[in-house]
Amino acid sequence: MNISCRSWVSLVQLVVALQTAAGLHILGIQVPRTALSGEAVELKCYIKLDRDSLYSLTWWRDDQQFYQYSPAMSPPKRQFDVPGIVINMHESGLENVVLARVDHRASGELRCEAVSEQSFEKDSKASNFTVIDLPVRAPKITGRTSGYTVGDLLLLNCTSPASHPPATHHWHINGRQASTETVIKFPGREDGYGRTSSSSGLQMFLRPQHFMKGALVIGCAARVLHLRDQLAEEIIMDARHPVEAPKSQFSEGRSYGLTITGCEHPPLLLLALLLLWYTGT
């Protein structure tokens, strides 16, 4: 029996179509890219079953299973202990899993895996997930913050408390970002809970242009991923030509944790200096 090439192609296409029709497919999953520690998160997995039934649908964090839905079992829903993940079983079902609370330990690759009952065909889809654990406070600038003048070597450190992921630092000099050659990055320290502190240094020789009207404004901005900056600021007066301290170089709309270190009540201190200056003239 002679079969043409076109007939062979049609036969192959038919076989593929029949296999596809009888298969199991995950059409897509919904996993947020990020979440804050303590937040609730909903995961979704959309499956398609044709001429077959579902044996099980499972969710994994990396290689650890934390949820299973098996229609033939009673009860069909089951959870497994995984650090950082607490499941709301009442709100979870076949195509959705509600995580009542997450922390940074839940970060990783989240994978939905489905298995058909008759053919045991398997399909899966995965997406990366990061839980952000913010620092408990804004960064802090330490080091010598007074007695500087033109020609001196400025040495300052900036430290952020432990977070996940670790915060990144950006130093600013009079409102402009410091050049990379003046910034030193130090290794962070883990706190035993998977969070890491951040530390960096600023070193440079002071030039006349650094002192704006006799004062130098140094800022350290700490950022965790895409979240807004937390800020620390130091105002350093020229020891030879002290004048009124300038205003902050940072925009108020960009910060949610501005601290001015080195004095307990900066506004009161500036007011006292102004009064002394007026009475002395």
Secondary structure, DSSP 8 states (H G I E B T S, - for coil): ----HHHHHHHHHHHHHHHHHTSEEEEEEE--SEEETT--EEEEEEEEESSS-EEEEEEEETTEEEEEE-TTSSSSEEE--BTTEEE-TTT--SSEEEEEEE-GGG-EEEEEEEEESSS--EEEEEEEEEEEB--SS--EEEE--SS--TT-EEEEEEEEEEEBS--EEEEEETTEE--GGGEEEE---B-SSS-EEEEEEEEEE--GGGSBTTEEEEEEEEE-TTS-BEEEEEEEE-SSS-------SS-GGGBS--EETT-S-HHHHHHHHHHHHHHH-
